Amino acid sequence: MVDIANKIEVLKNNLEEIDRGLGLIDFQNFDNQLFLINEKINSVRNLRTELLKKYNITELKKYNDNLNDKTKQIQFKFDNLIKEYKSLVFDISSKLIQIENKKKLVNYSR
């Protein structure tokens, strides 16, 4: 039982690090942070698989409450991050199209 508690604690710590890492993402560190977050996600996935192989679902459900809340929070942050960057890409794309159209007009008016 101590083993399961320790592994759940490691799982919680990894989820906290993922959550913290998502809050730190910006343009300068996007690739680096995403790489670190992906490593933690893989670690969580592997630990989850290991726990599911070793323990009964009923035993694991005792620890499920906090983990579900944290995973939902992480999912929400990922969704918001995707929306934010998607919007930013759309804005930049629109500006590039406007610049290209202005360039065409200038060339046409010559």
C-alpha positions in Angstrom: 0.0 0.0 0.0 3.0 2.3 0.6 4.2 1.6 -2.9 0.9 2.8 -4.5 0.8 5.9 -2.3 4.4 6.8 -3.4 3.6 6.2 -7.1 0.4 8.3 -6.8 2.5 11.1 -5.2 5.0 10.9 -8.1 2.0 11.1 -10.5 0.6 14.1 -8.6 4.0 15.9 -8.7 4.3 15.2 -12.5 0.8 16.6 -13.1 1.7 19.7 -11.0 4.8 20.2 -13.1 2.8 19.9 -16.3 0.3 22.4 -15.0 3.1 24.8 -14.0 4.9 24.3 -17.3 1.7 25.2 -19.3 1.5 28.5 -17.3 5.1 29.4 -18.3 4.7 28.9 -22.0 5.4 32.0 -24.2 6.9 32.7 -27.6 10.5 32.6 -26.4 10.3 29.2 -24.6 7.5 27.5 -26.5 9.5 24.7 -28.0 11.5 24.0 -24.9 8.6 24.1 -22.5 6.5 21.9 -24.8 9.3 19.4 -25.0 9.5 19.3 -21.1 5.8 19.0 -20.8 5.7 16.2 -23.3 8.3 14.3 -21.4 6.3 14.7 -18.2 3.1 13.5 -20.0 4.9 10.4 -21.2 6.1 9.8 -17.7 2.6 10.1 -16.4 1.3 7.8 -19.1 3.9 5.2 -18.3 3.3 5.4 -14.5 -0.5 5.2 -15.1 0.0 2.0 -17.2 2.2 0.5 -14.6 -0.3 1.3 -11.8 -3.2 -0.2 -13.9 -1.1 -3.4 -14.4 -0.2 -3.8 -10.7 -3.3 -2.7 -8.9 -7.1 -3.2 -8.9 -9.2 -0.4 -10.3 -11.1 -0.2 -7.0 -7.8 0.5 -5.2 -6.8 3.2 -7.6 -10.2 4.9 -7.4 -9.4 5.9 -3.8 -6.8 8.3 -5.2 -8.8 9.4 -8.2 -10.5 12.5 -6.9 -7.5 14.9 -6.9 -6.1 13.4 -10.1 -9.3 13.9 -12.1 -9.5 17.5 -11.1 -5.8 18.1 -12.0 -6.1 16.4 -15.4 -9.2 18.3 -16.2 -7.4 21.6 -15.3 -4.5 20.6 -17.5 -6.8 19.7 -20.4 -8.5 23.1 -20.0 -5.1 24.9 -20.1 -4.1 23.0 -23.2 -7.3 23.9 -24.9 -6.9 27.6 -24.0 -3.3 27.5 -25.2 -4.3 26.0 -28.5 -7.1 28.6 -29.0 -4.7 31.4 -28.1 -2.0 30.4 -30.6 -4.6 29.5 -33.2 -6.0 33.0 -32.9 -2.5 34.5 -33.1 -1.7 32.5 -36.2 -4.9 33.6 -37.8 -4.2 37.3 -37.0 -0.7 37.0 -38.5 -2.0 35.3 -41.5 -4.5 38.0 -42.1 -1.9 40.7 -41.8 0.4 38.9 -44.3 -2.5 38.6 -46.7 -3.2 42.3 -46.4 0.5 43.1 -47.0 0.5 40.9 -50.0 -2.6 42.5 -51.4 -1.1 46.0 -50.9 2.0 44.8 -52.7 -0.1 43.6 -55.6 -1.9 46.9 -55.8 1.3 48.9 -55.8 2.7 46.7 -58.6 -0.6 47.0 -60.5 -0.7 50.8 -60.2 2.8 51.2 -61.8 
